[in-house]
Structure formats: structure tokens, C-alpha cells
Amino acid sequence: MSSSPQSSHGGSRQRGRIIMVVLLAIIVALVAWGLVQRGFHKHEVHQETEDASIPRVALITPEPGPSTRQVDLPANLAAWYEAPIYAQVSGYVKMWYKDYGAKVKRGDVLAEISTPSLDAQFNAAKAHYDVVMARYRLALITTKRWTALRGTQAVSRQEVDVQAANAAAQKAELEAASYDVERYQALENFKKIIAPFDGIVTSRLVNVGDYVNPGGGNVRARGSIAELFSVADVHRMRVFVSVPQDFASVISPKITADLTVPQYPNRNFKATFLATARAFNAATRTVTTELVLDNDEELLWPNSYATAHIKAPGDPAILIVPTNALLFRAQGMQLAKVVNNHVHLQNVQVGINYGLTSQVLSGIDVNDQIIASPTADLLEGDEVHVVPQTRGYNDTGKPAHPQPVIKNVTSGDLRKAAAVDPEPENAQPDAAKSSPDAQSTPEKAPPHEGGH
């Protein structure tokens, strides 16, 4: 009876020891597992840190240069000939005959000026000419008579010479009088304002009764002088373009340009090279280049603004790279090439800057692997990891897939083009579409979330 409680008490103690041992074992196992996992993660973190320290780069290869260069520049249209017409005599406008936009021929009368003072001076000049002419005739008769008496005792030789000199003086005075008459005759002709060439009247700044003078034209209320008319010959148009110094290399007789003007947004006008100033403006660093185009339909007007899309031959033999691939270092211009996953900084000579791309004249080959956008901390021999290039990041403006061309584009055509669903990338070929299996009824598309 007494041993039974002792044995039960010993069994409880033994079970407690077993539980303690199991708990200690579990704790030890957990600690060991944690240490192992920590060491494993530490190794992974170390590897990832080392791997992350190696920069990722995308590679590109040099491309041939463009066969055609194009630059868009603002331009100004001018008439082939344009002349402001001023008055050459003083007087009042008697009548004008041609208004704005009138087509005129060379010699057409644009206006007449009433000049009473000039008319009186002209009549006086003619009268003076008649007087001098009479004196000259009398001098000739007198000289002829005295010359006939030279060999006699009636007159002396000195008197004969005096009469001959008087006749010569009268002749010179007659010539002066005739020139005076011609001058007034020319001024009389200026009473009629005529068109200097075939063209269009682009301005009329005169009215009946306006006072004009030979100082330059119509005298305004404030005393300023303006032209009476402006006439422009618009059968051909001159196009003046200020080409920046960076693009001056494209200027040559081979260049052409497509002009667009705001009033005809869907129409191009062809212009060809005419001349260039061959000197830069010191203030703007641009060179004035002159193009020419026919204007038989007279759609273009002088002093219009236009955009000149200038095209010039390029040089495909010279390689180009994206401009953001260039490195500006103290050693000069460089490109970062990748050789066996290591960086090699190559000195290069850069040519023309096209904007997104630049010419490389020397230092690279068409098969070189070049880092697309190198960072400033890249050094010679650095290890790199090559990754696929981000789509569109180094796009130089050339579309990956050619877009459909819409001829004679209008706003309606653009809306129609936008309404056409694009063909999916994984679309089946025509042969698959024509198979019986492909002609099964398509599944109904799920409704849009949120409704319309």
C-alpha cells in the first residue's frame, strides 16, 4: 500500500525529465536551423550584392549614315520682283486707276499727278530754248557775213574771230537750254505713275487729292513719306531660309525643299536651290540661303511664312551612333565598347550631329558592340552584364514597323485610319484563316467592366 504512491511519484519525475530533454532538443535544433539559414542567406546576400554591383548595360551596333538628310527650318516667301513706287514730282494726285490686287502690265498707268507749277516751268524752259535758238541763228548769220569780209579792209581779223566765238557760245547756250527742256520733259513724264513690270498691285497708299513730292512719295499728316504703290511679280517666288551654322554643310546646288504654308496644310510646294550668301550673320550665326519655286497658279503670296523641309544627299559610308552613347571625357570623345563582358573606352572622332544621332568618323567598326547609354562612372576594364535593350529607349526616330501611308491626308482620312483595328501580333496567316477549324464561331467577347 505504501509503495504505490512512491512509484507514481517517480514516474511523474521521469516523464518531466523526458519532456525537458525533448524541449531542449527542439530548442537546439531550432537554433542550429536558424544559424544554418542565416549563414545561407548571408551567402546569398553577399552573392546578390556582388552581382548587383556589376552594372547592366544594353548593347547597340553602329549603323550606316542616312542616304538623305532632312532639316525643317522657317522660311519667308518673297516675290520674284517687288518694287515700291514713289513720286518724282510735286503736285496733287489727279486720279488713280489701279487698286489692290489689280493685275498690271509693264507701262500701265497707275495714277496721274496734277503739277501746275511744273507745267509752268516746262513752258518757261521751252520759251527760253526758243530765245536761245533765235540768238544762235543770228550769231550764225553774223559770223557768216563777217567771215565773207575777212579778206577786205572793211573788217579786222579780230572782229571776225569775236563773231565766230560768239556763235560758238550761243551754240553752247542752246545745248544747255535743250538739256533743260529735256529735264522738264522727263519730269512731265513722271506725272504718270506707271508699272515697271508685269505683276500685281500689292499696295495703294494714295488717294485723289493727296499731295506728293519728289522726296519719296505721299506726304502723310505727320510728314512721313510712303510709297504710292507697290507692284510685285509673283510668277515665281523667292524663298529665304536662315540656315544655322550646324546645318550649313547641307547647302549645295543639289538640295531641294518641300514647302508647307499654313493656308494650304495638306499641300507641298517644290523649291530648288538658287543662291547662298556664303557668309554667316554674326548676330544669329545663320547663313541666308535662297530657294526658288514656280507660282503659276499664284497660290503663294509675298511675305508669307513657310516651313522649308530641306533635303540634301547624305553619306551612308559614315557610321552613326545614338548621341546619348557618347562619353565626354577629359581624354576627348569616347564610346564604351564591350569586349568579353568588360568595358573598353574607345576614343572616336565625331562628325555631324544629327540631333538624336551623330556621325563617327573614326575609332569604331560596324561590328563593334557599344553600350547604348553608358553612365559617367564607367571605367576601363569594368565588368558588365549585358541585358536586352529597353524597347524605344534608344529609338533614333525610325519606326520599328513601317506605318501605312495615307495619301492626300485630310482630317476625315485620319479618322478613318484611326477607326481601323490594328492586326494582332499573333494573328494567324491567311491559310490558317481559310481552314475549316478556323471558321468556327468566335467566342463572345466579355462585356467591358463599368459599362458605357
C-alpha positions in Angstrom: 0.0 0.0 0.0 2.9 2.4 0.8 5.0 1.7 -2.4 2.2 2.6 -4.8 2.4 6.4 -4.2 6.2 6.4 -4.4 6.2 4.6 -7.8 3.7 7.0 -9.2 5.7 10.0 -8.0 8.9 8.6 -9.6 7.1 8.0 -12.9 6.0 11.6 -13.0 9.5 12.8 -12.3 10.8 10.6 -15.1 8.2 12.0 -17.6 9.2 15.5 -16.6 12.8 14.8 -17.4 11.9 13.3 -20.8 9.8 16.4 -21.6 12.7 18.7 -20.6 15.1 16.8 -22.8 12.7 16.9 -25.8 12.2 20.7 -25.3 16.0 21.3 -25.1 16.5 19.2 -28.2 13.8 21.2 -30.1 15.4 24.5 -29.0 18.9 23.3 -30.0 17.5 22.2 -33.4 15.8 25.5 -34.0 18.9 27.4 -33.0 21.0 25.3 -35.3 18.5 25.6 -38.1 18.4 29.4 -37.6 22.2 29.6 -37.7 22.3 27.5 -40.9 19.6 29.6 -42.6 21.3 32.8 -41.5 24.6 31.6 -43.0 22.9 30.6 -46.2 21.0 33.9 -46.5 24.2 35.8 -45.7 25.9 33.9 -48.6 23.0 34.7 -50.9 23.0 38.4 -49.9 26.8 38.5 -50.5 26.4 37.0 -53.9 23.4 39.3 -54.8 25.4 42.3 -53.6 28.4 41.4 -55.7 26.1 40.7 -58.7 24.2 44.0 -58.2 27.5 45.9 -58.1 28.1 44.9 -61.7 26.3 47.3 -64.0 23.7 46.1 -66.5 24.2 47.5 -70.0 22.3 47.3 -73.3 24.3 47.0 -76.4 23.9 48.5 -79.9 25.9 48.4 -83.1 26.8 51.3 -85.3 24.6 51.9 -88.3 25.2 53.4 -91.8 24.5 57.1 -92.1 21.4 58.3 -93.7 21.3 58.5 -97.5 19.3 61.6 -97.3 19.4 64.4 -94.7 16.4 66.5 -93.9 16.0 69.6 -91.7 12.9 71.7 -91.1 13.5 75.4 -90.9 11.3 78.5 -91.0 11.3 80.4 -94.3 10.0 83.7 -95.8 8.5 84.0 -99.2 9.2 87.0 -101.4 8.1 88.0 -104.9 10.4 87.4 -107.8 10.4 91.2 -108.3 8.8 93.7 -105.9 9.1 97.5 -106.2 7.7 100.3 -104.2 6.9 103.2 -106.5 7.4 106.8 -105.3 6.6 110.1 -106.9 9.3 112.1 -108.7 7.4 115.4 -109.0 5.5 117.6 -106.6 1.8 118.0 -107.0 -1.6 116.6 -106.2 -3.0 113.2 -107.2 -5.4 113.8 -110.1 -6.6 110.2 -110.3 -5.5 106.6 -109.5 -6.5 103.8 -111.8 -5.3 100.5 -110.2 -6.3 99.2 -106.8 -5.2 96.4 -104.5 -4.7 93.1 -106.3 -5.0 94.5 -109.8 -3.0 92.8 -112.5 -0.9 95.2 -114.5 1.3 95.1 -117.5 4.6 96.9 -117.9 3.8 100.6 -118.8 0.2 100.6 -117.5 -0.7 103.9 -115.8 -1.4 103.5 -112.1 -2.1 107.2 -111.3 -1.7 110.7 -112.6 -0.4 113.7 -110.8 -1.5 117.3 -111.4 1.5 119.6 -111.4 0.6 123.2 -112.4 4.0 124.6 -111.2 5.9 122.0 -113.2 3.9 122.7 -116.3 4.7 126.4 -116.0 8.4 125.7 -115.6 8.3 123.4 -118.6 6.7 126.1 -120.7 9.3 128.6 -119.5 12.1 126.2 -120.4 10.7 125.8 -123.9 10.3 129.6 -124.3 13.9 130.1 -123.2 15.0 127.5 -125.6 13.3 129.4 -128.4 15.0 132.6 -127.4 18.4 131.0 -127.3 17.7 129.3 -130.7 16.9 132.8 -132.2 20.1 134.2 -130.8 22.1 131.3 -132.1 20.7 131.7 -135.6 21.5 135.4 -135.6 25.1 134.7 -134.4 25.5 132.2 -137.3 24.3 134.8 -139.8 26.6 137.5 -138.4 29.6 135.1 -138.3 28.9 134.1 -141.9 28.8 137.8 -143.1 32.0 138.8 -141.2 33.8 135.8 -142.4 33.0 136.8 -146.0 34.6 140.2 -145.4 37.8 138.9 -143.8 40.0 139.5 -146.9 38.9 143.1 -147.3 39.7 146.3 -145.5 36.1 146.6 -144.1 36.6 144.4 -141.0 39.6 143.4 -139.0 40.6 139.8 -138.4 40.0 140.3 -134.6 36.3 141.2 -135.2 35.8 138.1 -137.3 37.2 135.9 -134.6 34.9 137.6 -132.0 31.8 136.9 -134.0 32.9 133.2 -134.5 33.4 132.9 -130.7 30.0 134.5 -130.1 28.4 131.9 -132.4 30.1 129.1 -130.5 28.9 130.5 -127.2 25.4 130.7 -128.4 25.5 127.2 -129.6 26.7 126.0 -126.1 23.9 128.0 -124.5 21.4 126.4 -126.9 22.6 123.0 -125.9 22.2 123.9 -122.2 18.6 125.1 -122.9 17.8 121.9 -124.8 19.0 119.8 -121.8 16.9 121.9 -119.5 13.9 121.3 -121.7 14.6 117.6 -121.7 14.9 117.6 -117.9 11.4 119.2 -117.6 10.1 116.8 -120.2 11.3 113.9 -118.1 9.6 115.3 -115.1 6.5 115.8 -117.1 6.6 112.1 -117.9 6.7 111.3 -114.2 3.2 112.9 -113.9 2.0 109.5 -114.9 2.9 106.7 -112.4 3.4 103.6 -114.5 4.0 99.9 -113.6 7.7 99.0 -114.0 6.9 95.3 -114.9 4.1 92.8 -115.2 2.7 92.0 -111.8 0.1 92.6 -109.2 -0.5 95.8 -107.2 0.1 94.8 -103.6 -0.4 98.2 -102.0 -2.0 101.5 -102.9 -1.2 104.2 -100.4 -2.6 107.2 -102.3 -5.9 108.9 -102.8 -7.3 111.6 -105.1 -6.2 115.0 -103.9 -3.2 113.8 -101.9 -0.1 116.0 -102.1 3.0 114.2 -103.2 6.6 115.4 -103.6 9.8 114.0 -105.2 11.2 113.4 -101.7 9.9 109.8 -101.8 6.1 109.8 -102.2 2.9 110.6 -100.4 3.4 113.1 -97.5 1.2 111.9 -94.6 -0.3 114.1 -91.9 2.7 113.5 -89.7 5.1 114.4 -92.5 6.3 110.8 -93.1 6.9 109.7 -96.7 5.5 106.5 -98.1 5.3 104.9 -101.5 2.4 105.5 -103.7 2.1 101.9 -105.0 3.8 98.5 -104.6 3.9 96.1 -107.6 5.1 92.5 -107.3 5.9 89.9 -109.9 4.7 86.6 -108.4 5.0 84.2 -111.3 8.0 82.9 -109.4 8.7 83.1 -105.7 12.0 83.5 -103.8 12.3 81.6 -100.6 14.7 82.9 -98.0 15.9 80.5 -95.3 18.3 81.3 -92.4 20.3 78.1 -92.1 22.1 77.6 -88.8 25.8 77.0 -88.8 25.4 73.4 -87.7 23.4 72.6 -90.8 25.4 74.7 -93.3 27.1 71.7 -94.6 23.9 70.6 -96.4 23.8 73.7 -98.5 24.7 72.9 -102.1 23.1 73.2 -105.6 21.8 69.6 -105.0 19.4 70.4 -102.2 15.7 70.6 -102.7 13.0 71.6 -100.3 9.3 70.9 -99.7 7.5 74.0 -98.5 4.4 73.9 -96.4 2.3 77.0 -95.6 -0.5 77.4 -93.0 -3.1 78.3 -95.6 -2.5 75.0 -97.5 -1.7 72.5 -94.8 -2.1 69.4 -97.0 -0.1 70.6 -100.0 3.7 70.7 -100.6 5.4 73.1 -102.9 8.7 72.1 -104.5 11.6 74.5 -104.3 15.1 74.3 -105.7 18.4 75.9 -104.7 19.2 79.4 -106.2 21.9 81.0 -104.1 23.5 81.3 -100.7 25.2 84.3 -99.0 28.4 82.2 -98.2 28.8 84.1 -95.0 27.3 83.9 -91.6 25.4 86.6 -89.8 27.5 87.5 -86.8 24.4 88.1 -84.6 22.5 84.9 -85.4 25.2 82.6 -86.7 23.0 81.7 -89.7 23.6 82.0 -93.4 20.9 83.3 -95.7 20.0 80.7 -98.4 17.8 81.5 -101.3 15.5 78.9 -103.0 13.1 79.4 -105.9 9.8 77.9 -106.9 7.2 78.4 -109.7 4.0 80.0 -108.7 2.0 79.7 -111.9 -1.3 79.3 -110.0 -0.5 82.4 -107.9 -1.4 80.5 -104.7 1.6 81.8 -102.8 1.7 85.4 -101.8 4.7 87.6 -101.0 5.9 87.9 -97.3 4.2 84.6 -96.4 5.6 82.4 -93.6 6.5 78.9 -94.6 8.3 75.8 -93.3 11.1 74.6 -95.5 11.7 70.8 -95.3 15.2 70.8 -96.8 16.6 67.6 -98.2 20.2 67.0 -99.1 22.3 64.0 -100.0 23.8 62.1 -97.1 26.8 59.7 -96.8 25.9 56.2 -95.8 29.6 55.2 -95.7 30.0 57.1 -92.4 28.7 55.2 -89.4 26.3 56.8 -86.9 25.5 56.1 -83.3 22.9 57.5 -80.9 24.2 60.7 -79.4 23.5 59.5 -75.9 26.0 56.7 -76.4 28.9 59.3 -76.5 31.0 60.0 -73.4 32.5 63.4 -72.9 35.8 62.8 -71.1 39.0 64.7 -70.5 40.6 62.4 -73.0 38.2 63.5 -75.6 35.0 62.0 -77.1 34.7 58.3 -76.3 32.5 55.3 -76.9 32.2 52.4 -74.4 32.7 49.1 -76.2 32.1 45.7 -74.6 34.8 43.0 -75.1 34.3 39.7 -73.2 31.9 41.4 -70.8 34.4 44.1 -69.9 34.4 47.8 -70.8 36.9 49.2 -73.3 36.8 53.0 -73.7 37.5 53.9 -77.3 38.5 57.4 -78.5 36.5 58.4 -81.5 36.3 61.4 -83.9 32.7 62.8 -84.1 31.4 64.4 -87.3 28.0 66.0 -87.9 25.4 66.0 -85.1 22.0 65.0 -86.5 20.3 65.5 -83.1 19.4 62.0 -81.9 22.3 60.5 -83.8 25.9 61.7 -84.6 28.5 60.7 -87.2 31.6 58.8 -86.0 34.4 59.4 -88.5 36.9 57.1 -86.9 37.5 54.7 -84.0 34.8 52.1 -84.4 33.8 49.3 -86.8 30.3 48.2 -87.9 30.6 45.0 -85.8 31.5 46.7 -82.6 29.3 46.2 -79.5 28.7 49.6 -77.9 26.9 50.4 -74.7 23.7 52.3 -75.6 23.6 54.7 -72.6 26.8 54.5 -70.6 27.0 56.0 -67.1 29.6 58.6 -66.2 31.3 56.3 -63.7 32.3 53.6 -66.2 36.0 53.0 -66.3 38.3 51.0 -68.5 38.1 47.2 -67.7 35.0 47.3 -65.6 32.9 44.1 -65.7 29.4 44.5 -67.0 26.3 42.3 -67.6 24.7 42.5 -71.0 20.9 42.8 -70.8 18.3 43.2 -73.6 17.8 46.7 -74.7 14.7 48.5 -73.4 12.3 49.0 -76.3 12.2 52.5 -77.5 14.8 53.8 -75.1 17.4 54.5 -77.8 15.0 55.0 -80.6 16.6 57.3 -83.2 13.3 58.2 -84.8 12.9 55.3 -87.2 9.7 53.3 -86.6 10.2 49.6 -85.7 7.4 48.8 -88.1 6.6 50.9 -91.2 3.3 52.7 -90.8 0.7 52.7 -93.6 0.9 55.6 -95.9 -2.3 57.7 -96.3 -2.2 59.7 -99.5 -3.8 63.1 -99.6 -4.3 63.1 -95.9 -7.3 65.0 -94.6 -9.0 65.1 -91.2 -11.6 62.6 -92.4 -9.0 60.2 -93.7 -7.2 60.3 -90.3 -10.4 59.5 -88.5 -11.0 56.5 -90.8 -7.4 55.3 -90.3 -7.8 55.6 -86.5 -11.1 53.6 -86.7 -9.4 50.6 -88.2 -8.5 48.0 -85.7 -4.8 47.0 -85.8 -3.9 43.5 -86.7 -2.9 41.5 -83.6 0.8 40.3 -83.4 -0.3 36.7 -83.0 -2.7 36.8 -85.9 -2.9 33.6 -87.9 -1.8 33.5 -91.6 -4.4 33.6 -94.4 -4.0 29.8 -94.9 -5.0 29.2 -91.3 -7.9 31.5 -91.5 -9.3 29.6 -94.5 -9.2 26.2 -92.8 -12.5 24.7 -91.6 -11.3 24.7 -87.9 -10.6 28.4 -88.2 -14.1 29.1 -89.4 -15.8 28.2 -86.2 -17.9 30.8 -84.5 -15.8 33.1 -82.3 -16.4 33.3 -78.7 -18.4 36.2 -77.5 -16.2 38.9 -76.1 -16.8 39.6 -72.4 -18.5 42.8 -71.6 -16.4 45.8 -70.6 -16.2 46.5 -67.0 -18.0 49.5 -65.8 -20.3 49.7 -68.9 -20.5 52.7 -71.2 
